[in-house]
Amino acid sequence: MTANDETAAGVRVDVHGAGSASVDTGLPVLDRLLVRLAEVASFDLVLEIEPGDAEAEVVAAGSALGEALARPLRAPGARGHGAASLTSAEALAQVVLEVTDEPLLVSNVDLTEARIGGLGTDVVRSFLERLAARAGLVLHVRLLNGTETQHVLEAIFKALGVALAEACEQKGAASE
């Protein structure tokens, strides 16, 4: 799968998996966040991005994951919407999403000044925007509490994983 003209991505997602993940985006911080997302969602995820500059790798990862999730989010009988609030230490994030023909990211999280692992965390916004666009989601991300950047990001990705899992569930399926 080609995510854009410059960076290629290979991805496999089983939304009815056990939460195992093998992720190599070239960005260790993003790798850890996506592994955590897969764990809490119980998705089996394999994602590999060809090396490039950090921004291209982030865009490719968001595009590839979004494209891989578009079908299960729209599968016959899939709920198509999900919501979750999760924590990581002092951080509390809420994610609400719904399948749409007019993708959109709405967020009150501003991490443009923060850096973690050498990664400008505003690239997380790029990831989420691309994910929403390629999966066809209205994606609302709210930070309810939190100051430590690493905790904020983990809370967001954990909540995103649970919301995506819920959206891929069959209508009438029992939730955990």
C-alpha positions in Angstrom: 0.0 0.0 0.0 1.3 3.4 -0.8 0.4 6.1 1.6 1.7 9.0 -0.5 4.1 9.6 -3.3 7.2 9.5 -1.1 6.7 6.9 1.7 5.4 3.4 1.3 3.6 1.6 4.0 2.6 -2.0 4.6 -0.3 -2.7 7.0 -2.5 -5.5 8.2 -5.2 -5.1 10.8 -7.4 -7.8 12.3 -10.0 -6.0 14.4 -11.0 -9.3 16.0 -7.5 -10.1 17.2 -5.8 -10.4 20.5 -3.9 -7.1 20.7 -0.6 -8.2 19.3 1.3 -5.6 17.3 4.4 -5.2 15.3 5.0 -1.6 14.4 7.9 0.0 12.7 7.2 3.6 11.6 10.8 4.8 12.1 9.6 6.8 15.1 9.9 4.9 18.4 7.5 7.2 20.1 4.8 6.6 17.5 5.6 2.9 17.5 4.9 2.7 21.2 1.7 4.7 20.9 0.4 2.4 18.1 1.3 -0.7 20.0 -0.6 0.6 23.0 -3.6 1.4 20.7 -3.6 -2.1 19.3 -3.4 -3.6 22.8 -6.4 -1.8 24.3 -8.4 -2.2 21.1 -7.5 -6.0 20.9 -6.5 -5.4 17.3 -3.7 -7.5 15.7 -1.7 -4.9 13.9 1.3 -5.1 11.6 2.5 -1.7 10.3 5.8 -1.0 8.6 6.7 2.4 7.0 9.6 2.9 4.6 12.2 5.2 6.1 11.8 8.9 5.3 11.6 12.2 7.1 9.6 12.2 10.3 6.7 14.1 8.9 6.4 11.8 5.9 6.5 8.7 8.2 3.8 10.1 10.4 1.5 10.9 7.4 2.2 7.5 5.9 1.4 5.7 9.2 -1.9 7.6 9.7 -2.9 7.1 6.1 -2.1 3.4 6.1 -4.0 2.7 9.4 -6.9 4.8 8.3 -7.2 2.9 5.0 -6.9 -0.4 6.7 -9.7 0.5 9.2 -12.1 2.0 6.6 -13.6 -1.4 5.6 -14.2 -2.9 9.1 -15.7 0.4 10.3 -18.2 0.2 7.4 -18.7 -3.6 7.5 -22.3 -4.7 7.4 -23.6 -4.6 11.0 -20.7 -2.6 12.3 -21.7 0.1 14.9 -19.7 2.8 13.0 -19.3 4.9 16.2 -17.5 4.7 19.4 -16.4 6.7 22.5 -14.0 6.2 25.3 -12.3 8.1 28.1 -9.0 6.7 29.4 -6.2 7.7 31.7 -2.4 7.5 31.8 -1.2 8.8 35.2 -2.6 12.3 35.6 -3.8 12.6 32.0 -7.4 11.9 31.1 -8.4 11.9 27.4 -11.8 11.4 25.7 -12.2 10.3 22.1 -15.5 10.2 20.3 -15.7 9.1 16.7 -18.3 8.3 14.0 -18.1 7.1 10.4 -18.8 9.9 7.9 -18.5 11.0 4.3 -17.1 14.3 5.6 -14.0 13.4 7.7 -12.9 15.9 10.3 -10.6 16.1 13.3 -11.7 18.3 16.2 -9.4 18.6 19.2 -8.6 20.9 22.1 -5.1 19.3 22.4 -2.2 21.7 21.5 1.2 20.0 21.8 2.9 22.2 19.2 5.6 23.4 21.8 6.1 20.0 23.3 8.8 17.5 22.2 9.1 13.9 23.2 11.8 11.4 22.1 13.0 14.1 19.7 9.6 14.1 18.0 7.7 17.4 17.6 4.4 16.2 19.0 2.4 18.4 16.7 3.0 15.6 14.2 0.6 13.6 16.3 -2.1 16.0 15.0 -0.9 15.2 11.5 -1.3 11.5 12.2 -4.8 11.9 13.6 -5.9 14.1 10.7 -4.7 11.6 8.2 -6.2 8.7 10.1 -9.6 10.5 10.2 -9.4 11.4 6.5 -8.5 7.9 5.3 -10.8 6.0 7.6 -13.7 8.5 6.9 -14.2 9.6 10.5 -15.4 12.6 12.4 -12.9 12.3 15.3 -13.2 14.4 18.4 -10.2 14.3 20.8 -10.5 16.0 24.1 -7.9 16.4 26.9 -9.8 16.7 30.1 -6.7 16.7 32.3 -3.0 16.3 32.0 0.3 18.2 31.7 2.9 15.5 31.1 3.2 15.2 27.3 4.0 11.4 27.3 1.0 10.7 29.5 -1.3 12.9 27.4 -0.3 11.1 24.2 -0.7 7.7 25.8 -4.2 8.6 27.2 -5.2 9.8 23.7 -4.0 6.7 21.9 -5.6 4.4 24.5 -8.9 6.1 24.2 -8.7 6.1 20.4 -8.0 2.3 20.5 -11.1 1.6 22.6 -13.3 3.9 20.5 -12.1 2.3 17.3 -12.8 -1.2 18.7 -16.3 -0.1 19.7 -17.0 1.3 16.3 -15.8 -1.9 14.6 -18.0 -4.1 16.9 -21.1 -5.7 15.4 -24.4 -4.0 16.5 -25.8 -5.9 19.5 -22.4 -7.4 20.4 -21.7 -7.3 24.2 -19.1 -4.7 25.2 -16.5 -5.4 27.8 
